[in-house]
Amino acid sequence: MIWLLAGFGISLALLHIAVQDIPLGVAYAVFSAIGTIGSTLVGVFVWHDTLGLRRGGWLCVVIGAIIGLKRCQ
């Protein structure tokens, strides 16, 4: 439980630092996408979830959206 709370605190502290350099919308979108991609990868590698073509494709869309948001600044 302590690791979970520490992780939340670190994540929010890093989000706070990121907001000082990039717009809030972009920072939050990247923050959410990292959580989505990270939880999917943990599911695949730790819990042996399947990473099918559709799920992998949508993850590529999320990564592409992050890149697109960053390039539009």
MIDOSE-1310 file (N, C-alpha, C; in nm, 2 decimals, decimal comma, always signed):
residues 73
miwl	+0,08/-0,12/+0,00/+0,00/+0,00/+0,00/+0,09/+0,13/+0,00; +0,20/+0,12/+0,07/+0,28/+0,24/+0,08/+0,35/+0,27/-0,05; +0,38/+0,16/-0,13/+0,44/+0,18/-0,26/+0,34/+0,25/-0,36; +0,21/+0,21/-0,34/+0,11/+0,27/-0,43/+0,09/+0,42/-0,40
lagf	+0,09/+0,45/-0,28/+0,08/+0,59/-0,24/+0,20/+0,67/-0,28; +0,32/+0,61/-0,26/+0,44/+0,68/-0,31/+0,44/+0,70/-0,46; +0,40/+0,60/-0,53/+0,39/+0,61/-0,68/+0,29/+0,72/-0,72; +0,18/+0,73/-0,65/+0,08/+0,84/-0,68/+0,15/+0,98/-0,66
gisl	+0,22/+0,99/-0,54/+0,28/+1,11/-0,51/+0,39/+1,15/-0,61; +0,47/+1,06/-0,65/+0,57/+1,08/-0,75/+0,51/+1,12/-0,88; +0,41/+1,05/-0,92/+0,34/+1,08/-1,05/+0,29/+1,22/-1,05; +0,22/+1,26/-0,94/+0,16/+1,40/-0,94/+0,27/+1,50/-0,93
allh	+0,38/+1,47/-0,86/+0,49/+1,57/-0,86/+0,55/+1,59/-0,99; +0,57/+1,48/-1,07/+0,63/+1,49/-1,20/+0,53/+1,56/-1,30; +0,40/+1,54/-1,28/+0,30/+1,61/-1,36/+0,31/+1,76/-1,33; +0,32/+1,79/-1,20/+0,34/+1,94/-1,17/+0,46/+2,00/-1,23
iavq	+0,57/+1,93/-1,24/+0,69/+1,98/-1,30/+0,67/+1,99/-1,45; +0,60/+1,90/-1,51/+0,57/+1,90/-1,66/+0,48/+2,02/-1,70; +0,39/+2,05/-1,61/+0,29/+2,16/-1,64/+0,36/+2,29/-1,65; +0,48/+2,30/-1,59/+0,55/+2,43/-1,59/+0,61/+2,46/-1,73
dipl	+0,63/+2,35/-1,81/+0,70/+2,37/-1,94/+0,60/+2,35/-2,06; +0,50/+2,27/-2,04/+0,41/+2,24/-2,15/+0,26/+2,27/-2,10; +0,17/+2,29/-2,20/+0,03/+2,32/-2,16/-0,03/+2,21/-2,08; -0,13/+2,24/-2,00/-0,19/+2,15/-1,91/-0,26/+2,03/-1,99
gvay	-0,33/+2,07/-2,10/-0,39/+1,96/-2,18/-0,30/+1,86/-2,23; -0,19/+1,90/-2,28/-0,09/+1,81/-2,34/-0,03/+1,73/-2,23; +0,01/+1,80/-2,11/+0,07/+1,72/-2,00/-0,03/+1,62/-1,95; -0,15/+1,65/-1,93/-0,25/+1,55/-1,88/-0,27/+1,44/-1,98
avfs	-0,28/+1,47/-2,11/-0,29/+1,37/-2,21/-0,18/+1,27/-2,21; -0,06/+1,32/-2,20/+0,06/+1,23/-2,19/+0,06/+1,15/-2,06; +0,02/+1,22/-1,95/+0,02/+1,15/-1,82/-0,08/+1,03/-1,82; -0,20/+1,06/-1,88/-0,30/+0,95/-1,90/-0,25/+0,84/-1,99
aigt	-0,19/+0,88/-2,10/-0,14/+0,78/-2,20/-0,03/+0,69/-2,14; +0,05/+0,75/-2,06/+0,16/+0,67/-2,00/+0,10/+0,57/-1,90; -0,01/+0,61/-1,83/-0,08/+0,51/-1,74/-0,14/+0,40/-1,82; -0,21/+0,44/-1,93/-0,27/+0,34/-2,01/-0,18/+0,24/-2,07
igst	-0,07/+0,29/-2,13/+0,03/+0,20/-2,19/+0,10/+0,12/-2,08; +0,13/+0,18/-1,97/+0,20/+0,11/-1,86/+0,12/+0,00/-1,80; -0,01/+0,03/-1,78/-0,09/-0,08/-1,72/-0,12/-0,19/-1,82; -0,13/-0,16/-1,95/-0,14/-0,26/-2,05/-0,02/-0,35/-2,06
lvgv	+0,10/-0,29/-2,05/+0,23/-0,37/-2,06/+0,24/-0,45/-1,93; +0,20/-0,40/-1,82/+0,21/-0,48/-1,70/+0,12/-0,60/-1,71; +0,00/-0,58/-1,76/-0,10/-0,69/-1,78/-0,04/-0,79/-1,88; +0,03/-0,75/-1,98/+0,08/-0,85/-2,08/+0,20/-0,92/-2,02
fvwh	+0,29/-0,85/-1,96/+0,42/-0,92/-1,91/+0,41/-0,98/-1,77; +0,33/-0,93/-1,69/+0,32/-0,98/-1,55/+0,20/-1,08/-1,54; +0,08/-1,04/-1,59/-0,04/-1,12/-1,58/-0,07/-1,21/-1,70; +0,02/-1,20/-1,80/+0,01/-1,28/-1,92/-0,12/-1,26/-2,00
dtlg	-0,17/-1,14/-2,00/-0,28/-1,10/-2,08/-0,24/-1,11/-2,23; -0,33/-1,13/-2,32/-0,30/-1,14/-2,46/-0,29/-1,00/-2,52; -0,19/-0,98/-2,60/-0,18/-0,85/-2,68/-0,21/-0,88/-2,82; -0,34/-0,87/-2,85/-0,38/-0,90/-2,99/-0,35/-0,79/-3,09
lrrg	-0,39/-0,81/-3,21/-0,37/-0,71/-3,31/-0,44/-0,59/-3,29; -0,57/-0,60/-3,24/-0,65/-0,48/-3,22/-0,59/-0,40/-3,10; -0,56/-0,47/-2,99/-0,51/-0,40/-2,87/-0,37/-0,33/-2,90; -0,29/-0,40/-2,97/-0,16/-0,34/-3,01/-0,18/-0,23/-3,11
gwlc	-0,27/-0,24/-3,20/-0,30/-0,13/-3,29/-0,35/+0,00/-3,22; -0,44/-0,02/-3,12/-0,49/+0,10/-3,05/-0,38/+0,16/-2,96; -0,29/+0,07/-2,91/-0,18/+0,13/-2,83/-0,09/+0,21/-2,92; -0,07/+0,17/-3,05/+0,00/+0,25/-3,14/-0,06/+0,38/-3,17
vvig	-0,20/+0,38/-3,18/-0,27/+0,51/-3,19/-0,25/+0,60/-3,08; -0,25/+0,55/-2,95/-0,23/+0,63/-2,84/-0,08/+0,69/-2,84; +0,01/+0,61/-2,88/+0,15/+0,66/-2,89/+0,16/+0,76/-3,00; +0,09/+0,74/-3,11/+0,09/+0,83/-3,22/+0,03/+0,97/-3,18
aiig	-0,08/+0,96/-3,10/-0,14/+1,08/-3,05/-0,05/+1,16/-2,96; +0,03/+1,09/-2,88/+0,12/+1,16/-2,79/+0,22/+1,24/-2,87; +0,28/+1,17/-2,97/+0,38/+1,23/-3,06/+0,32/+1,35/-3,14; +0,19/+1,33/-3,18/+0,13/+1,44/-3,25/+0,10/+1,56/-3,17
lkrc	+0,06/+1,54/-3,04/+0,04/+1,65/-2,95/+0,17/+1,72/-2,92; +0,28/+1,65/-2,91/+0,40/+1,71/-2,88/+0,45/+1,79/-3,00; +0,43/+1,74/-3,12/+0,48/+1,81/-3,24/+0,40/+1,93/-3,27; +0,28/+1,94/-3,22/+0,19/+2,05/-3,25/+0,22/+2,18/-3,16
q	+0,30/+2,16/-3,07/+0,33/+2,27/-2,98/+0,40/+2,38/-3,05
